[in-house]
Amino acid sequence: MCGIVGVVGRGPASTILLDALKRLEYRGYDSAGIATLEDGSLRRRRTVGKLANLKSRVDSEPLSGRIGIGHTRWATHGRPDETNAHPHMVDGVAIVHNGIIENHRELRNDLKAAGAHFTTETDSEVVAHLVSRERKKGCEPVAAVCKVLPRLQGTFALVFLFEGYENLLIGARKGSPLAVGYGRGEMFLGSDAIALAPLTDIVTYLEDGDLAVVTREQIKFFDVNGDALDRASAKIAISGVAVHKGEHRHFMAKEIHEQPTVVGQTLAQYIQPNGTIRLPRGADVDFSTISRLSIVACGTAFYAGLIAKYWFERYAKLPVEIDMASEFRYREVPFRVGDVALFVSQSGETADTLASLEFAKTHGQGIISVVNVQTSTMARASDVVFPTLAGPEIGVASTKAFTCQLATLMCIAIAAGRCRGVLSAKDEIALVRALADTPGYMARALELEPKVLEIAREVSMAGDALFIGRGTNYPLAMEGALKLKEVTYIHAEGYAAGELKHGPIALIEKDFPVMVIAPSDSTFEKTMSNMQEVMARGGRIILLTDQRGASVAPPSAWSVLVLPDMPQSVAPLALAVPLQLLAYHSAAILGTDVDQPRNLAKSVTVE
């Protein structure tokens, strides 16, 4: 969630740090700060709010020095104010931290008993105190850090800067991502490869338990015992250009409009010219031996997994259990050794999902991941990786990553059906043909934008909204509601349409907006009955359907969004587009921070 950068450079560190933090804004934050060494002494600037505030502060109170660290903080322990902002400094030691130190109270009490004075409410400050105490005992920086790390329970990505050491940064990782980048006569650290992209295209990702000792000349890796480690570097493909908004006002708008292209690119790696599915090299999974598939994810990725549950059970006759990652480990799931757990994530760094992955692995499950960042912790920890090719997604509210996840999951479900002998070659070709046509359906959905904008003007004035659907349209309704509340702060809920009479219909009153997702599939007539119940109570219906559905739907809906007729199997990918546009335009009308909604972060790296 928080963003970390560090530089041992040749030029002014503050400029590099601010630019790198700017590229990490999408992760979500509420304060920011940087620290550098000036003539061997620590200097620091911190502010609350956006990075523009920090830049103004640095412009008026410049920081010199060629080495420094920076941080964007998303508050966990302690209020989002300047005092609690990172970097923290204690007696010649400055740190930035992403994660949670779970035993911070115990450590804080021990330090206070020994005379330490704390200035913040954060869990992170204890780390600076502990390292400072070891330094006072005579330990050199690396030895001091090695003594402290084993005492820390929880998760962390840490970078240390030491007074008097103009050519040394130390990075450490346990649970939270951290990478180092290689330059010529300069080196970098970052919690995200995007932060480092314009600075270098060669990085090494720290593994759990790694310590990186970074100087201008080299980077060395050690474990906490001081034993040297060999870590390979990798070339990253992200460029600074890839994270520009282009002609769009917000990243979210850009990413919505990119979907036909990126979904097409994702499908191209799975669809063969003969109209069958080809899984990536090394991604051979014998689905015929699996008795149950566990799908685990968070947020939007969870809804992608929920839609995929319908697909795996329908096309592969494979029973699926699906869990939110934050619940999976605590449900005492009865595993069968040899079954498979499938994890879905855009970043591949989501803390709950990673913890669930390790939990499943210890119970003898094969590990599959569907992930957008192939160099992520999740990808590296998986037995098999199915990549999505959404490209960098900057908007906190996921759009193109969601539809690329759906495309990938559908391809896997088809492959599983063929492997299990329950899907014929003819049916595979029909499903794949529908997938190949999906980018075109999505492009047609984007043509609805002017009408969606008109609807958004009304929805943006509502205090509440309801989204309903059946079958795969039910998790899509939950995703549509999530998008709306994420970026507009309007209270919205997604329900199975058949559940209306079991409670939610009590909410319906005159002009209450209800989005009904009802393409002309096998549940269409049932959903129309539910829609009539809403209209009878004065609800304002927005019907999202296809041409066949629109031709037979009751004429009294307030507004109808009509997509082209398409196979039921791929409809969720195209239907998602108007839901995303509705959320986006409603938020833009309200003037919220569309790309960085309040209290949210792109990559949730703490539990």
C-alpha positions in Angstrom: 0.0 0.0 0.0 2.7 2.5 1.0 5.3 3.4 -1.5 9.1 3.2 -0.9 11.9 4.6 -2.9 15.6 5.0 -2.2 18.6 6.2 -4.2 22.3 6.2 -3.9 23.0 8.5 -6.8 25.2 10.9 -8.7 22.9 13.9 -8.7 20.4 15.5 -6.4 18.5 12.7 -4.6 15.4 14.8 -3.7 14.5 15.2 -7.4 14.8 11.5 -8.1 12.8 10.6 -4.9 10.0 13.0 -5.7 9.7 11.8 -9.3 9.7 8.1 -8.2 7.1 8.8 -5.5 4.9 10.5 -8.1 4.9 7.2 -10.0 3.7 5.4 -6.9 0.8 7.7 -6.2 -1.6 5.2 -7.7 -0.9 2.8 -4.7 -2.9 5.2 -2.4 -1.5 7.3 0.4 -2.4 10.1 2.8 1.1 11.6 3.6 4.5 11.7 2.2 8.1 12.5 3.0 11.8 12.2 2.0 15.1 12.3 3.9 18.6 12.9 2.5 22.1 13.2 3.8 23.6 16.7 3.6 27.3 16.6 4.4 26.7 13.4 6.3 23.8 14.7 8.4 20.2 13.6 8.1 17.6 16.1 6.8 13.9 15.5 6.3 10.8 17.0 4.8 7.3 15.6 5.4 3.7 16.7 4.6 0.1 15.5 4.8 -1.9 15.0 1.6 -0.8 14.9 -2.0 2.7 14.9 -3.2 2.2 18.4 -4.6 2.3 19.5 -1.0 5.7 17.7 -0.4 7.1 19.2 -3.6 6.1 22.7 -2.6 7.7 22.1 0.8 11.0 20.9 -0.8 10.9 23.8 -3.3 10.7 26.2 -0.4 13.1 24.3 1.9 15.5 22.5 -0.5 17.3 19.3 0.4 20.7 18.6 -1.1 22.6 15.4 -1.0 23.0 12.5 -3.4 21.6 9.8 -1.2 18.1 9.5 0.3 14.9 7.7 0.9 11.2 8.5 0.3 7.8 7.2 1.3 4.1 7.6 0.6 2.1 6.5 3.7 -1.3 4.9 3.9 -2.2 5.2 7.6 -2.5 2.0 9.6 -1.2 2.8 13.1 -1.6 6.4 13.9 -3.5 9.3 12.3 -2.5 10.6 8.8 -0.6 13.6 10.0 2.9 15.0 9.5 4.2 13.6 12.8 3.3 10.1 11.8 4.5 10.5 8.2 7.7 8.7 7.1 10.7 8.7 7.1 11.2 8.2 10.8 14.5 9.4 12.3 16.0 8.4 15.6 19.6 9.3 16.6 21.2 9.1 13.2 19.0 6.4 11.7 16.3 7.1 9.2 13.8 4.4 8.0 10.9 4.0 5.7 8.6 1.0 6.2 5.7 -0.7 4.4 3.8 -3.4 6.3 2.8 -3.9 9.9 5.0 -4.8 12.9 2.6 -6.9 14.8 4.6 -7.0 18.1 5.2 -3.2 18.1 3.5 -2.7 21.4 5.7 -5.2 23.2 8.8 -3.7 21.5 7.7 -0.1 22.3 7.2 -1.0 26.0 10.6 -2.5 26.2 12.2 0.5 24.6 10.3 2.9 26.8 11.4 1.0 29.9 15.0 1.5 28.7 14.5 5.3 28.3 13.5 5.6 24.7 11.3 8.6 23.7 8.7 8.1 21.0 7.4 11.0 18.8 4.8 9.1 16.7 1.9 6.7 17.0 3.2 4.4 14.4 4.4 0.8 14.6 7.3 1.7 12.3 9.1 4.0 14.7 10.1 1.0 16.9 12.3 -0.3 14.1 14.3 3.0 14.0 14.7 2.9 17.8 15.9 -0.7 17.8 18.5 -0.1 15.1 19.6 3.1 16.8 20.1 1.2 20.1 22.3 -1.4 18.4 24.3 1.3 16.8 24.9 2.9 20.2 26.3 -0.5 21.3 28.9 -0.2 18.7 27.4 -2.2 15.8 28.1 -1.2 12.2 24.9 -0.5 10.2 24.6 -3.9 8.6 25.2 -5.8 11.8 22.7 -3.5 13.6 20.0 -4.3 11.1 20.7 -8.0 11.2 20.3 -8.0 15.0 16.9 -6.2 14.8 15.1 -8.0 12.0 14.6 -11.3 13.8 12.8 -9.5 16.6 10.2 -8.1 14.2 6.9 -10.0 13.8 4.6 -9.3 11.0 5.4 -7.9 7.5 7.8 -5.4 6.3 9.7 -3.8 3.5 12.3 -1.5 5.1 15.0 0.8 3.8 17.5 2.3 6.2 19.6 5.5 5.8 22.4 6.2 8.3 24.0 9.5 9.3 27.6 9.7 8.2 27.3 6.9 5.6 27.1 8.7 2.2 27.3 5.5 0.2 25.0 3.0 1.9 21.4 2.1 1.9 20.1 -1.1 3.5 16.9 -2.8 2.3 15.1 -5.7 4.0 12.0 -7.6 3.1 9.5 -10.0 4.8 6.1 -10.3 3.2 6.0 -6.8 1.6 7.5 -6.3 -1.9 10.9 -4.6 -2.4 13.1 -4.4 -5.4 16.6 -3.0 -6.2 17.6 -1.4 -9.4 21.0 -1.2 -11.1 22.3 1.9 -12.7 25.8 3.2 -13.7 27.4 4.7 -10.6 24.0 4.8 -8.9 21.6 2.3 -7.4 17.9 2.4 -6.5 15.3 0.7 -4.3 11.6 0.7 -4.7 8.5 -1.1 -3.5 7.2 -1.2 -7.1 9.0 -1.7 -10.4 7.0 1.2 -11.8 8.8 3.6 -9.5 12.2 2.4 -10.9 11.2 2.1 -14.6 12.6 5.4 -15.9 15.7 5.0 -13.8 16.7 1.4 -14.8 15.4 -1.6 -16.6 17.5 -4.1 -14.6 16.1 -5.1 -11.2 16.3 -7.8 -8.5 13.3 -8.7 -6.4 14.2 -9.4 -2.8 12.9 -12.7 -1.4 11.5 -13.1 2.1 14.3 -12.8 4.6 16.6 -11.0 2.2 18.9 -8.1 3.2 20.2 -5.9 0.4 23.3 -3.8 1.0 23.3 -1.0 -1.6 26.2 1.3 -2.6 26.8 3.2 -5.8 29.2 0.5 -7.0 27.3 -2.7 -6.2 24.4 -4.5 -4.5 25.0 -7.4 -2.2 22.4 -9.8 -0.7 22.6 -11.5 2.7 20.3 -13.4 5.0 19.8 -12.2 8.6 22.8 -14.3 9.7 25.1 -12.4 7.4 25.5 -15.2 4.9 25.8 -14.1 1.3 23.0 -14.9 -1.1 22.9 -15.2 -4.9 20.0 -13.3 -6.4 19.4 -13.1 -10.1 18.5 -9.8 -11.8 15.7 -9.4 -14.4 15.0 -7.0 -17.2 11.7 -5.2 -16.8 9.5 -4.0 -19.7 7.7 -1.2 -18.0 8.4 2.3 -19.5 7.6 5.7 -18.2 5.4 6.2 -21.2 3.2 3.3 -20.2 1.8 5.1 -17.2 0.7 8.3 -18.9 -3.0 9.2 -19.2 -2.7 10.0 -22.9 -5.8 12.0 -24.1 -7.9 10.9 -21.1 -8.7 13.0 -18.1 -8.1 10.1 -15.7 -6.2 6.8 -15.7 -9.5 5.0 -15.0 -11.0 6.3 -18.2 -7.9 5.4 -20.2 -7.9 1.9 -18.8 -11.6 1.3 -19.5 -11.0 2.3 -23.1 -7.9 0.1 -23.4 -9.9 -3.1 -22.7 -10.7 -4.3 -26.2 -6.9 -4.1 -26.9 -5.5 -5.7 -23.8 -8.2 -8.4 -23.6 -7.3 -9.2 -27.2 -3.6 -9.4 -26.3 -4.4 -11.6 -23.4 -6.5 -14.0 -25.5 -3.8 -14.1 -28.2 -1.5 -15.9 -25.8 -4.1 -18.6 -25.2 -5.9 -19.1 -28.5 -4.3 -21.2 -31.2 -5.0 -20.5 -34.9 -7.0 -23.7 -35.1 -9.5 -22.4 -32.6 -8.4 -24.3 -29.6 -6.8 -23.3 -26.3 -3.1 -23.4 -25.8 -1.9 -23.0 -22.3 1.5 -21.3 -21.8 4.7 -23.4 -21.9 5.3 -25.0 -18.5 1.6 -24.5 -17.5 0.5 -28.0 -17.9 -2.1 -28.9 -15.3 -3.7 -32.3 -15.2 -7.2 -31.2 -14.3 -8.5 -34.8 -14.6 -6.9 -35.7 -11.3 -8.4 -32.8 -9.4 -11.5 -33.4 -7.2 -11.9 -29.8 -6.2 -10.5 -26.4 -7.2 -10.2 -23.7 -4.5 -10.3 -20.1 -5.9 -9.0 -17.4 -3.6 -8.8 -13.7 -4.2 -9.7 -10.2 -2.8 -12.0 -7.4 -4.0 -12.5 -7.2 -7.8 -10.3 -10.3 -8.3 -12.7 -12.2 -6.0 -15.6 -11.3 -8.3 -13.7 -12.5 -11.3 -13.1 -15.8 -9.4 -16.8 -16.0 -8.6 -17.7 -15.7 -12.3 -15.0 -18.3 -13.1 -16.7 -20.7 -10.6 -19.7 -20.8 -12.9 -17.5 -21.5 -15.9 -15.4 -24.3 -14.2 -18.5 -26.0 -13.0 -20.4 -25.6 -16.2 -17.7 -26.3 -18.8 -15.3 -28.6 -16.8 -17.7 -30.2 -14.3 -15.1 -29.3 -11.7 -16.4 -28.5 -8.2 -15.1 -25.1 -7.0 -14.9 -23.6 -3.6 -14.2 -19.8 -3.6 -13.1 -17.7 -0.7 -12.1 -14.2 0.0 -8.4 -14.4 0.9 -9.0 -12.7 4.2 -11.2 -15.5 5.3 -9.6 -18.6 3.6 -7.0 -19.4 6.2 -9.5 -19.1 9.1 -12.2 -21.3 7.8 -10.4 -24.6 8.6 -10.8 -25.8 5.0 -10.5 -29.6 4.7 -8.0 -30.1 1.9 -7.3 -33.2 -0.1 -3.6 -33.5 -1.0 -3.1 -33.2 -4.7 -5.9 -30.8 -5.3 -5.3 -27.3 -6.6 -5.7 -23.8 -5.3 -6.0 -20.9 -7.8 -5.1 -17.4 -6.8 -6.2 -14.3 -8.7 -4.5 -10.9 -8.3 -3.5 -7.9 -10.4 -0.4 -7.0 -8.5 0.6 -10.4 -7.2 1.5 -8.7 -3.9 -1.8 -8.7 -2.0 -0.9 -9.6 1.6 -4.0 -11.7 2.3 -3.8 -13.6 -0.9 -0.1 -14.3 -0.5 -0.7 -15.6 3.1 -3.5 -17.8 1.8 -1.2 -19.1 -1.0 1.4 -20.2 1.6 -1.3 -21.7 3.7 -2.6 -23.8 0.8 0.9 -24.8 -0.1 1.6 -26.2 3.4 -1.5 -28.3 3.0 -0.3 -30.0 -0.1 -2.2 -28.0 -2.7 -0.9 -27.3 -6.2 -0.6 -23.6 -6.7 -1.9 -21.8 -9.8 -1.9 -18.0 -10.1 -3.6 -15.7 -12.5 -1.6 -12.5 -12.2 -0.8 -9.4 -14.1 2.7 -8.9 -12.8 4.8 -11.9 -13.8 7.7 -10.9 -11.6 5.5 -10.6 -8.5 5.9 -12.5 -5.3 2.8 -14.5 -6.1 4.0 -15.5 -9.5 7.4 -16.6 -8.1 5.7 -18.6 -5.4 3.3 -20.5 -7.8 3.7 -23.8 -9.4 2.0 -22.6 -12.6 1.4 -19.0 -13.7 -1.3 -17.9 -16.1 -0.4 -14.3 -17.0 -2.9 -11.6 -17.9 -1.5 -8.9 -20.2 -3.4 -5.9 -19.0 -0.3 -3.8 -18.7 0.3 -1.4 -15.8 -3.1 -0.5 -14.2 -2.8 2.8 -12.3 -6.4 3.6 -11.3 -7.1 2.1 -7.9 -10.5 0.9 -9.1 -9.6 -2.1 -11.2 -11.1 -2.2 -14.7 -8.9 -3.7 -17.4 -7.2 -6.1 -15.0 -10.7 -7.5 -14.2 -11.7 -8.2 -17.7 -8.2 -9.7 -18.5 -8.6 -11.9 -15.5 -12.0 -13.1 -16.8 -10.5 -13.8 -20.3 -7.7 -15.8 -18.8 -10.0 -17.7 -16.4 -12.4 -18.6 -19.2 -9.4 -20.0 -21.2 -8.3 -22.1 -18.3 -11.9 -23.4 -17.7 -12.1 -24.5 -21.4 -8.7 -26.3 -21.1 -9.9 -28.0 -17.9 -13.1 -29.2 -19.6 -11.1 -30.7 -22.5 -8.6 -32.3 -20.1 -11.4 -33.8 -18.0 -13.2 -35.2 -21.1 -16.4 -33.4 -20.5 -16.1 -30.7 -23.2 -16.1 -31.9 -26.8 -13.8 -30.6 -29.5 -16.8 -29.0 -31.2 -17.9 -27.2 -28.0 -14.3 -26.0 -27.4 -14.1 -24.4 -30.8 -17.5 -22.7 -30.3 -16.4 -21.3 -26.9 -13.1 -20.2 -28.3 -14.7 -18.5 -31.3 -16.9 -16.5 -28.9 -13.8 -15.5 -26.9 -12.1 -14.4 -30.0 -15.1 -12.1 -30.8 -15.1 -10.6 -27.3 -12.9 -7.6 -27.9 -15.3 -6.6 -30.6 -18.3 -6.9 -28.2 -16.3 -4.7 -25.7 -15.6 -2.1 -28.3 -19.4 -2.0 -29.1 -20.0 -1.6 -25.4 -17.8 1.5 -25.3 -20.1 3.1 -27.9 -22.7 3.3 -25.2 -20.6 5.9 -23.3 -22.7 9.0 -24.3 -25.9 7.3 -23.0 -24.1 6.1 -19.8 -23.0 9.7 -19.2 -26.7 10.8 -19.3 -27.6 8.1 -16.8 -24.6 9.0 -14.6 -25.9 12.6 -14.2 -28.9 11.1 -12.4 -27.2 8.3 -10.5 -24.6 10.8 -9.2 -27.4 12.5 -7.3 -28.6 9.3 -5.6 -27.6 8.4 -2.0 -27.9 4.7 -2.7 -28.1 2.2 -5.6 -28.8 -1.4 -6.1 -27.4 -3.8 -8.8 -29.0 -7.1 -9.4 -28.5 -10.1 -11.7 -28.6 -13.9 -11.9 -26.0 -16.5 -12.8 -22.7 -14.9 -13.8 -24.6 -11.6 -13.7 -24.8 -11.8 -10.0 -21.1 -11.5 -9.2 -21.1 -8.9 -12.0 -23.7 -6.9 -10.1 -21.5 -7.0 -7.0 -18.6 -5.8 -9.1 -20.7 -3.0 -10.6 -21.8 -1.9 -7.1 -18.2 -2.1 -5.8 -17.0 0.2 -8.7 -19.7 2.8 -8.0 -19.0 3.0 -4.2 -15.2 2.9 -4.7 -15.0 6.0 -6.8 -18.2 7.9 -6.0 -18.7 7.1 -2.3 -22.4 6.4 -3.1 -23.7 3.4 -1.1 -24.3 0.6 -3.5 -25.0 -3.1 -3.1 -25.0 -6.0 -5.6 -27.5 -8.8 -5.0 -28.7 -12.0 -6.7 -32.0 -10.9 -8.3 -33.8 -13.8 -6.7 -32.9 -12.6 -3.3 -34.8 -9.3 -3.6 -37.8 -10.6 -1.7 -35.6 -11.8 1.1 -34.8 -8.4 2.3 -33.4 -5.9 -0.2 -36.8 -5.0 -1.7 -37.6 -3.2 1.5 -35.2 -0.5 0.3 -37.1 0.3 -2.9 -38.9 3.6 -3.0 -39.7 6.1 -5.6 -36.8 6.9 -8.0 -34.4 4.5 -6.2 -31.9 3.5 -8.9 -31.6 -0.2 -9.7 -29.3 -1.5 -12.3 -30.7 -4.7 -13.7 -28.1 -6.8 -15.6 -30.2 -9.1 -17.8 -28.9 -10.3 -21.2 -31.2 -12.7 -22.9 -29.7 -15.8 -21.3 -31.4 -18.8 -19.5 -32.3 -16.7 -16.5 -33.7 -13.7 -18.4 -37.4 -14.3 -17.8 -36.8 -14.8 -14.0 -34.8 -11.5 -13.8 -37.6 -9.7 -15.7 -40.0 -10.8 -13.0 -37.7 -9.4 -10.4 -37.4 -6.1 -12.4 -41.2 -5.8 -12.4 -41.3 -6.1 -8.6 -38.9 -3.2 -8.4 -40.9 -1.1 -10.9 -44.2 -1.8 -9.0 -42.6 0.0 -6.0 -41.4 3.0 -7.9 -37.8 2.0 -8.4 -35.9 3.7 -11.3 -34.7 0.8 -13.6 -31.6 1.0 -15.6 -31.7 -2.2 -17.7 -28.4 -3.5 -19.1 -29.2 -6.1 -21.8 -28.7 -7.2 -25.4 -30.7 -6.7 -28.5 -32.8 -9.8 -28.0 -33.5 -8.8 -24.4 -34.4 -5.2 -25.3 -36.9 -6.4 -27.8 -39.0 -8.3 -25.2 -38.3 -6.4 -22.0 -41.1 -4.4 -20.4 -41.1 -0.9 -21.9 -41.3 0.9 -18.6 -37.7 0.9 -17.7 -36.3 4.4 -17.1 -33.3 3.7 -19.3 -32.0 0.8 -21.4 -28.4 0.1 -22.3 -28.4 -2.3 -25.3 -25.3 -4.4 -26.2 -25.1 -6.6 -29.3 -26.3 -10.1 -29.0 -23.5 -12.4 -27.9 -22.9 -15.9 -26.5 -23.8 -16.2 -22.8 -20.3 -17.6 -22.1 -18.5 -14.3 -22.8 -21.2 -11.8 -21.9 -19.6 -10.8 -18.5 -16.6 -9.2 -20.3 -18.7 -6.9 -22.4 -21.3 -6.2 -19.7 -18.6 -5.1 -17.3 -17.8 -2.1 -19.6 -21.0 0.0 -19.1 -20.9 -0.7 -15.3 -17.3 0.7 -15.2 -18.3 3.7 -17.4 -21.3 4.4 -15.1 -19.0 4.5 -12.0 -16.4 6.6 -13.7 -18.7 9.3 -15.1 -20.7 9.5 -11.9 -17.4 10.0 -10.0 -16.2 12.6 -12.5 -19.5 14.5 -12.2 -19.2 14.5 -8.4 -15.6 15.6 -8.6 -14.1 12.8 -6.5 -10.5 11.7 -6.8 -11.3 9.1 -9.4 -7.9 7.5 -9.7 -7.0 7.6 -6.0 -10.3 7.3 -4.0 -10.1 8.2 -0.3 -9.0 5.5 2.1 -8.1 3.0 -0.7 -4.9 1.7 -2.0 -4.1 -0.1 -5.3 -2.0 -2.9 -3.8 -3.0 -4.0 -0.3 0.2 -5.2 1.1 -0.9 -5.3 4.8 -3.5 -7.6 6.3 
